Amino acid sequence: MNLFKLSASYLRQRTFSSVLNVLILALGIATIVVLLLVSDRVEQNLTRNAEGIDLVVGAKGSPLQLILSAVYHIDAPTGNIPVAEAEALMADPVVAEAIPLALGDSYRGYRIVGATPAYAAHYGGEVERGVLWSGSMKVTVGAAVASETGLDLGDTFFSAHGLSEGGHSHEEHPIEVVGVFAETGTVLDRLILTSIETVWDVHGVHSDDHDHDEAHDDDHAHDEDGHSHDDDHAHDEDGHSHDDDHGHDDDHGHDDDHAHDDDHAHDDDHAHDDDHAHDDDHAHDDDHGHDGDHAEEEATDDATPVLASSASGTTGSSGQTASA
């Protein structure tokens, strides 16, 4: 009896167990193949989405959270950095390109990202229909967003505060769709891109600054009125002193008394000058403190994370984090 006949006899006698073993073996091989394919696909997507990004600058916090939120858009942002620091980084000669981002709102679970057109160009985004966004309250949506939500050219919608559905809706600020990106196979497909000014306007950053300036003007006008009132009061005192001096001259008629009156009037004038200088110094201090507060508000309100790539490619590996 040869080996082939022996094997065939074994399979006939144990048909069920033999078929079961073959199925388990096939299932194991298929599972390994699927895992390898999925792993390779995920690795490619992660590499493609982070390609060309050498540095991510954001608020102090978890480095992993910063990368996930700013690069892959799958986590909550860590916070903001001052616009002045972002602009300084963008102007640094060792930085080949820096792209500011403004995050915080979404539409039906898809994130609204305030950025410059360079962000779309970084992922090779091409407009399939319509145009690229320009100005405030205009957006260009990714291919997956348009497919899942049904948004198309000319449609308007309201953004929701937060990165998940159910947030507060900004119904006082309608946003218009002006373009749809072609599919890129990157994170761009799942984003709604707009200008940074749109994010600021929706959250009332500019209107708050305007109200602050108006309050500053009111305070300045109030100081001027108070200063005018002090001048009038001082003028009345001078007039009163002059009347007293005149009466004193009539009663005594002496040159020495007249000189004494002149000295007294001179002292009053000197006190008036001191008060006036004191008022000016006080107003100057108030204005200086007010300007400081205003500058501090601008530094904290207007903020954004930044993605950067180095000119030489040696400032850091992809995904490196710097805290500002």
Secondary structure per residue as TSV (DSSP state, phi and psi in degrees):
chain	resnum	aa	ss	phi	psi
A	1	M	-	360.0	125.7
A	2	N	-	-87.6	175.9
A	3	L	H	-66.8	-37.4
A	4	F	H	-63.2	-47.4
A	5	K	H	-63.3	-35.5
A	6	L	H	-65.9	-41.6
A	7	S	H	-66.6	-42.0
A	8	A	H	-64.4	-38.6
A	9	S	H	-65.3	-38.2
A	10	Y	H	-65.9	-42.6
A	11	L	H	-66.3	-36.9
A	12	R	H	-66.6	-37.4
A	13	Q	H	-75.7	-29.0
A	14	R	T	-125.4	57.8
A	15	T	H	-63.7	-48.0
A	16	F	H	-63.1	-48.3
A	17	S	H	-65.8	-34.0
A	18	S	H	-66.6	-45.7
A	19	V	H	-62.7	-40.7
A	20	L	H	-62.4	-41.3
A	21	N	H	-63.6	-40.8
A	22	V	H	-63.8	-41.8
A	23	L	H	-65.0	-41.9
A	24	I	H	-63.7	-42.3
A	25	L	H	-62.6	-42.6
A	26	A	H	-65.2	-40.8
A	27	L	H	-64.5	-39.8
A	28	G	H	-63.5	-45.3
A	29	I	H	-63.2	-42.4
A	30	A	H	-63.3	-39.5
A	31	T	H	-62.9	-43.6
A	32	I	H	-63.1	-42.4
A	33	V	H	-63.1	-44.0
A	34	V	H	-63.3	-43.5
A	35	L	H	-61.5	-40.9
A	36	L	H	-64.6	-41.9
A	37	L	H	-66.4	-44.8
A	38	V	H	-64.3	-44.0
A	39	S	H	-60.1	-42.4
A	40	D	H	-66.1	-39.6
A	41	R	H	-66.7	-43.8
A	42	V	H	-63.6	-42.6
A	43	E	H	-62.5	-40.7
A	44	Q	H	-63.6	-43.0
A	45	N	H	-64.5	-44.2
A	46	L	H	-62.5	-42.4
A	47	T	H	-67.1	-42.3
A	48	R	H	-65.3	-41.0
A	49	N	H	-70.1	-28.3
A	50	A	H	-99.5	0.2
A	51	E	T	-63.9	132.2
A	52	G	T	84.1	-2.2
A	53	I	-	-102.1	110.7
A	54	D	-	-96.8	-20.6
A	55	L	E	-150.8	137.7
A	56	V	E	-122.6	121.1
A	57	V	E	-107.9	126.2
A	58	G	E	-154.0	-175.0
A	59	A	S	-68.3	156.8
A	60	K	S	-62.6	134.2
A	61	G	S	168.9	-152.6
A	62	S	-	-74.1	124.0
A	63	P	H	-60.4	-39.9
A	64	L	H	-64.2	-41.9
A	65	Q	H	-63.7	-38.1
A	66	L	H	-63.6	-43.6
A	67	I	H	-66.9	-45.1
A	68	L	I	-63.5	-36.3
A	69	S	I	-82.0	-39.1
A	70	A	I	-87.7	-29.6
A	71	V	I	-100.9	-50.1
A	72	Y	I	-99.6	-12.1
A	73	H	-	55.4	48.7
A	74	I	-	-129.7	20.4
A	75	D	S	-151.4	168.8
A	76	A	-	-76.2	141.6
A	77	P	-	-62.9	150.3
A	78	T	-	-78.2	-25.3
A	79	G	-	147.3	-169.4
A	80	N	-	-110.1	160.4
A	81	I	-	-122.6	153.6
A	82	P	B	-60.4	144.2
A	83	V	H	-60.6	-35.1
A	84	A	H	-60.5	-38.8
A	85	E	H	-71.3	-36.2
A	86	A	H	-64.2	-42.7
A	87	E	H	-66.1	-37.0
A	88	A	H	-64.5	-39.1
A	89	L	H	-66.4	-41.0
A	90	M	H	-65.7	-27.6
A	91	A	T	-89.9	-4.1
A	92	D	-	-66.3	129.6
A	93	P	T	-67.5	-20.6
A	94	V	T	-83.5	-6.1
A	95	V	E	-97.5	119.0
A	96	A	E	-69.4	-41.3
A	97	E	E	-157.4	136.7
A	98	A	E	-129.8	133.2
A	99	I	E	-120.2	113.0
A	100	P	E	-77.2	146.5
A	101	L	-	-127.9	143.9
A	102	A	E	-124.6	118.2
A	103	L	E	-118.8	170.0
A	104	G	E	136.9	-20.9
A	105	D	E	-118.1	165.8
A	106	S	E	-153.0	171.4
A	107	Y	E	-139.1	113.6
A	108	R	T	52.3	40.4
A	109	G	T	88.6	-9.2
A	110	Y	E	-95.7	131.4
A	111	R	E	-75.1	139.6
A	112	I	E	-97.2	121.7
A	113	V	E	-118.4	119.9
A	114	G	E	-83.6	125.7
A	115	A	-	-157.9	-179.8
A	116	T	-	-97.4	163.5
A	117	P	H	-57.6	-20.5
A	118	A	H	-63.2	-25.0
A	119	Y	H	-67.5	-43.9
A	120	A	H	-66.5	-38.7
A	121	A	H	-66.5	-30.9
A	122	H	H	-61.6	-34.9
A	123	Y	T	-97.7	10.9
A	124	G	T	70.5	28.6
A	125	G	-	-71.9	127.2
A	126	E	-	-120.4	137.6
A	127	V	E	-75.9	119.1
A	128	E	E	-82.6	-40.0
A	129	R	E	-137.0	142.1
A	130	G	E	81.8	-148.8
A	131	V	-	-133.8	170.1
A	132	L	-	-74.5	147.4
A	133	W	-	-59.6	148.9
A	134	S	-	-151.2	122.4
A	135	G	S	86.5	-177.3
A	136	S	T	-81.6	150.5
A	137	M	T	64.8	27.0
A	138	K	E	-123.8	139.5
A	139	V	E	-134.7	154.5
A	140	T	E	-121.3	124.8
A	141	V	E	-100.8	152.4
A	142	G	-	-73.3	165.2
A	143	A	H	-63.0	-42.9
A	144	A	H	-66.0	-36.8
A	145	V	H	-64.0	-47.2
A	146	A	H	-62.6	-38.8
A	147	S	H	-69.2	-41.9
A	148	E	H	-81.0	-34.6
A	149	T	H	-98.3	-18.6
A	150	G	-	81.1	9.1
A	151	L	-	-66.8	139.0
A	152	D	-	-143.5	177.5
A	153	L	T	-56.6	134.4
A	154	G	T	86.7	-11.7
A	155	D	-	-70.8	150.7
A	156	T	E	-122.5	150.5
A	157	F	E	-150.9	171.8
A	158	F	-	-115.9	131.2
A	159	S	-	-76.1	156.1
A	160	A	E	-115.7	140.3
A	161	H	E	-71.2	134.0
A	162	G	S	100.0	175.3
A	163	L	S	-106.5	8.2
A	164	S	S	-132.7	164.0
A	165	E	T	-66.5	149.8
A	166	G	T	100.5	0.0
A	167	G	S	-76.0	170.9
A	168	H	-	-61.9	129.4
A	169	S	B	-89.3	130.4
A	170	H	-	-86.4	73.0
A	171	E	T	-73.0	-13.1
A	172	E	T	-83.4	-3.6
A	173	H	S	-130.0	83.7
A	174	P	-	-68.8	142.5
A	175	I	E	-117.1	135.3
A	176	E	E	-105.4	137.2
A	177	V	E	-85.5	121.2
A	178	V	E	-114.1	-5.9
A	179	G	E	-165.7	159.8
A	180	V	E	-131.9	128.6
A	181	F	E	-77.5	150.8
A	182	A	-	-75.0	156.3
A	183	E	-	-65.2	133.0
A	184	T	-	-116.0	-16.4
A	185	G	S	75.3	15.8
A	186	T	S	-120.0	-176.2
A	187	V	G	-62.9	-19.9
A	188	L	G	-59.8	-29.4
A	189	D	G	-64.1	-23.9
A	190	R	G	-104.2	12.1
A	191	L	E	-115.9	156.9
A	192	I	E	-114.3	110.7
A	193	L	E	-97.0	140.6
A	194	T	E	-151.2	-177.4
A	195	S	-	-81.5	157.7
A	196	I	H	-63.9	-32.2
A	197	E	H	-60.7	-32.1
A	198	T	H	-61.6	-46.0
A	199	V	H	-62.9	-41.0
A	200	W	H	-64.9	-45.5
A	201	D	H	-65.1	-40.1
A	202	V	H	-61.9	-36.0
A	203	H	T	-94.3	7.1
A	204	G	T	69.4	28.7
A	205	V	H	-66.1	-46.1
A	206	H	H	-69.3	-38.2
A	207	S	H	-66.0	-34.4
A	208	D	H	-64.7	-42.2
A	209	D	H	-63.3	-37.2
A	210	H	H	-65.1	-43.7
A	211	D	H	-62.9	-35.7
A	212	H	H	-65.7	-40.6
A	213	D	H	-65.0	-39.7
A	214	E	H	-63.7	-40.2
A	215	A	H	-64.0	-36.8
A	216	H	H	-63.6	-42.5
A	217	D	H	-63.6	-40.3
A	218	D	H	-62.0	-41.9
A	219	D	H	-64.3	-39.0
A	220	H	H	-65.2	-42.1
A	221	A	H	-64.2	-38.7
A	222	H	H	-63.4	-40.6
A	223	D	H	-63.7	-40.1
A	224	E	H	-65.0	-39.5
A	225	D	H	-62.7	-42.0
A	226	G	H	-63.8	-38.4
A	227	H	H	-64.6	-41.6
A	228	S	H	-63.1	-38.5
A	229	H	H	-64.7	-40.2
A	230	D	H	-63.0	-40.8
A	231	D	H	-62.4	-41.6
A	232	D	H	-63.7	-40.6
A	233	H	H	-65.4	-42.2
A	234	A	H	-63.9	-37.7
A	235	H	H	-63.9	-40.7
A	236	D	H	-62.8	-38.5
A	237	E	H	-65.2	-39.1
A	238	D	H	-62.4	-42.5
A	239	G	H	-63.6	-40.2
A	240	H	H	-64.9	-41.8
A	241	S	H	-62.9	-38.4
A	242	H	H	-64.8	-39.9
A	243	D	H	-64.8	-41.3
A	244	D	H	-62.5	-41.2
A	245	D	H	-63.5	-38.7
A	246	H	H	-65.8	-41.6
A	247	G	H	-65.3	-37.5
A	248	H	H	-65.2	-39.5
A	249	D	H	-64.3	-38.5
A	250	D	H	-67.0	-34.9
A	251	D	H	-73.2	-39.8
A	252	H	H	-107.0	-39.4
A	253	G	-	66.8	30.2
A	254	H	-	-109.5	144.2
A	255	D	H	-67.2	-34.0
A	256	D	H	-64.2	-40.0
A	257	D	H	-64.7	-37.5
A	258	H	H	-62.3	-40.7
A	259	A	H	-64.3	-37.7
A	260	H	H	-62.5	-38.7
A	261	D	H	-65.3	-38.7
A	262	D	H	-63.3	-39.9
A	263	D	H	-65.2	-39.5
A	264	H	H	-64.8	-41.8
A	265	A	H	-65.9	-35.8
A	266	H	H	-64.8	-39.2
A	267	D	H	-63.9	-41.0
A	268	D	H	-61.5	-41.9
A	269	D	H	-64.8	-38.1
A	270	H	H	-65.0	-40.4
A	271	A	H	-64.7	-38.3
A	272	H	H	-61.2	-41.0
A	273	D	H	-65.0	-40.4
A	274	D	H	-63.5	-43.3
A	275	D	H	-63.2	-41.7
A	276	H	H	-63.4	-42.6
A	277	A	H	-64.3	-37.7
A	278	H	H	-64.6	-39.7
A	279	D	H	-64.5	-40.7
A	280	D	H	-65.0	-41.1
A	281	D	H	-64.3	-40.7
A	282	H	H	-64.4	-41.4
A	283	A	H	-66.2	-37.4
A	284	H	H	-65.0	-40.1
A	285	D	H	-64.5	-42.4
A	286	D	H	-61.4	-43.3
A	287	D	H	-66.0	-38.4
A	288	H	H	-65.4	-42.8
A	289	G	H	-65.9	-37.8
A	290	H	H	-65.1	-39.8
A	291	D	H	-65.2	-37.3
A	292	G	H	-62.6	-43.3
A	293	D	H	-63.0	-39.2
A	294	H	H	-64.0	-42.8
A	295	A	H	-64.5	-37.4
A	296	E	H	-66.3	-38.1
A	297	E	H	-63.0	-42.3
A	298	E	H	-65.0	-34.2
A	299	A	H	-70.3	-28.2
A	300	T	H	-96.0	-28.2
A	301	D	H	-78.3	-47.9
A	302	D	S	-89.1	102.8
A	303	A	B	-146.3	157.1
A	304	T	-	-164.6	145.7
A	305	P	-	-78.2	160.5
A	306	V	E	-132.6	136.0
A	307	L	E	-102.4	137.2
A	308	A	E	-139.5	151.0
A	309	S	E	-127.5	140.4
A	310	S	E	-82.2	153.4
A	311	A	S	-68.6	-35.8
A	312	S	S	-97.1	-14.4
A	313	G	S	77.6	17.2
A	314	T	-	-118.8	6.1
A	315	T	S	-79.5	-17.4
A	316	G	-	173.2	157.2
A	317	S	-	-78.4	165.6
A	318	S	T	-60.4	126.7
A	319	G	T	95.2	1.4
A	320	Q	E	-66.9	142.4
A	321	T	E	-113.5	137.6
A	322	A	E	-123.5	134.6
A	323	S	E	-96.4	140.1
A	324	A	-	-113.0	360.0
